[in-house]
Amino acid sequence: MKRTILTIALIAGALAYNNTYAQLAKKKGITLEEISKDLGALAQKNDEVSKTQLLVEAKALVESKNESFVNFGTRIYSFLEKTDEVEKVEKTLLKRFPKGLKARSEAYKNVFSESNTSASVAEKSYNDFLKKFPSNNFEEKDRGLYRGAESKLAAMYFKENNLSKANEYVDKLKNSPMFIQTAYGLTRELAENKDYVNALPILEEGIAKAKEDNKVGPTYLPAFNAAYGKALYETGNYEKAIESLEDQFITNNNAAVNSDLNVSLANSYIKMGRDLDAFLLLEKYVLKNGKNDAAGEVLKSLYSKLNNDKSDFNNYYSNLDTKIKEASIAKYKSEMIKKEAPAFSLVNREGKTVSLADLKGKVVVLDFWATWCGPCINSFPGMQAAVNKYKDDKEVEFLFIDTWQREENYKELVEQFITKNNYTFHVLFDEMKDREKATTTAYGVKGIPHKVVIDKEGFIRFESSGSGSDIDKIVSEMETKIELARKG
């Protein structure tokens, strides 16, 4: 009886919502941003009434004559795991919107499809594309594709040394609201082609624009400045390179961990006869961040030069390991916390339940991840090396918690991924059927990868989000954290 009353109440609530608030897509003059804000708040509730309301809104959105609304509707369907509805909508998009975003995206795939084509041939293909899908037919927020194409053509013409045509496209980019982003991409491509001469003026313009822009400017400015310093060095402007790169150590919090920046500054010092400054800079970098091949090569040359070939570099470099370890221990000791780890019981790939309570007396490493997460995947070779290091240690357990997977066959996808890459990870599934009760939620995970180290008594001692791809650095970090947690 109670269940019947509850069901009636839920339906009544949904009907009341439908009559007073539903179908935002049909409101005159409403924007996608407004719809997104309202429905985002609704999705956060994650209860049955809210899900019913979201279904009503999704249906109205996918029936809209606005393709952006339709696409947002499919995202809501995906959120609600209505994959059949998503497929139905996507099958009709090209027919309903023959000049729309999806049709444009499909056509654009052919513009630069030939890898060895000339810039002029690619330009002709792009111009044919423009006739079918003029930029002005789309909102400003949907014009990034055109800026990307112009950047690509500029890079192609620079590579062919056709500077007039290349700069013609650069001028177009300068007049667009996305110049900062496209300039960053273009200069990276020029650097890959060792074309620092043509990269310099674009970097200078990018830096100037980034300093004026309060939105995206702060994000791109450090990368621009680091690239500018390297370009100055590569073009022989050593004094100016030193001035620019040294400024980074004052204004850029990440400068001390940036390998390219440190090596570029060291090489600039060398060119100006400041060998000792270069050596001390790289030694400090290695002590803080661990050994690095690029820094190591320059250090070796400097060590030999400063000691007149009379000292053993290999012995010196080996002795650095002790100092690196001491510095690492001091760093991670300062980051240690102590709070009770939330209990969990999750199923592994074999269908067996694994509980944190059963692992008391062990140091437990949790790695929250998903098959779609690029940073997670990039860190896995390093994590596999860490697993290998502790494979015979009965006091250490690694658990890789798969989460935030929307696919119905996510277990199959995980199985294929693990098998294909020959990982020996102990994978657990956090199915997220009820987010409020999910392990990911209990551990306060906001982004993945997210790693947690739990000590033998069940207390969290380390938490960290994000990861790099340096295998040695990952192993060193995990080893230091595990050993500190082992001591309690």
C-alpha positions, 0 to 999 in steps of 0.5 A: 500500500505504501509503495502504491501511495509513493508511486502515485506521489511520484507521478503526481509530482512529475505531472505537476512539473510537466504542466508548470515547467516542462519542455524548456525547449519550447519556450520562446527565446530561451537559450541553450545555456539557460536550458543547460543550467536548469537541467543541470540543477535537475540532474544533480538531484538524481531521484526518480521524479527528477529523472522523469522530468528530465525524460520529458525535457529530453523528448522536447529537445530532440523534437526541436528544429534547433540542432544544438537543442537536439544534440543536448537532448541526446546528451540527457538521454545518454545521462539517463542511459537511454541508448536506444533513444540516442541511436534513433535520434542520431540516425535522423540528424543528417536528414533533418539537418543537411546543412547542420553541425553533424553534416558539416562535421562529416564533410570536414573529415574529407578536407585534410584526409590526404596526408601527403597532399600539397597546401594548394590542393588542401586549400581547394578542398577547404574552399569547396567545403566553405561553399557548402558550409559557410562560416556565417551560417553557424553561431560564433561558438561553433566556428572553431572548426574554421579557425582550425582549418586556417591554422592547418593551412597556414602550417602547410604553407609555412612548411612549403616556405610559401610565406605570403600564403601562410601569413595570409591565413595567420592574418585571418586568425589574428582577426578571430576571437579564437586567435590565442587558442589557434596561435598556440596550436599553430606554433606547436606545429611549427616547433615540431617542424623546427620552424622557430623563425616563423613561430617567433612573431606569432608567439609574440602576438599570442603573448600580447593577446593572452595578457589582454584576455582575462578568460583564456589568457591565463591558461595559455600564457605560461605555455606561450612564454615557455615556447617563446623562450625556446624559440628565442634560443633556437634562433640564436637570441640567447640573451633575450631567451634568458631574460624571457625564461628567467621571468618564467621562474618568477611568474609561472608556478609550474616552471620548476617542473617543466623539463623543456623550460629548464633545459632551454634556459640551461642551454641558453646559459651555456651559449653565454658562457655561464656553464656553472649556472646551467649545471646548478639549474639542472641539478636543482631540477633533477633533485626536485623532479627526478632524472630526465634524459634531456636534462641528464645529457646536458648535465653530463656534458657540463659535468665533464667540462667543469671538471676538466674530464677528471671526474666520474659523471656516472658516480656523481649521477648515481649519488644523486639518487640518494638526494632525490629520494631524500627530497621526495620523502620530505615532499610527500611527508609534508603532504600526508593526511590522516582520515578514515577511509570510507568502507566499500565492497565492490565486485571484481572481474571474476565476480568476487566481492572485495571489501576494504575491511578484508584488507586491513593490515595492508597498505591499499592503493586505489586508482579510480579510472575509466576506459575513456580517460586519456590521462588514466591510460597514459599513467597505466604503464607507470602504474603497471611498473609499480604493481610489478615492483610490489607483486611479491609484497603481501602487505601491499594491495593495488585496486583499480576502481573502474567508474563513470562508465556509461556503456551498458557493456562496460564490463566487456570494454574493461575486459578487452582493454585490460587483456589487450594491454596485458595489464595485471591490474586487480580491477573492481567495478563501481557501477554508479547505479546510485551515485549517493552510495557509490564508492567514487562519491564516498571518496570525494572524487571530482576527476580521474585519474584519482589515486588514494593510498590507505595505511594498514589501519584503514586511514587515508594518508595520500590523495591526488588527482591527475597524473603524468606518463613518466614511468620512473616518476610514477614508480618513485612517487608510488614507492615513496607514498607506500613506504611512508604509509607502511610506517603509519 
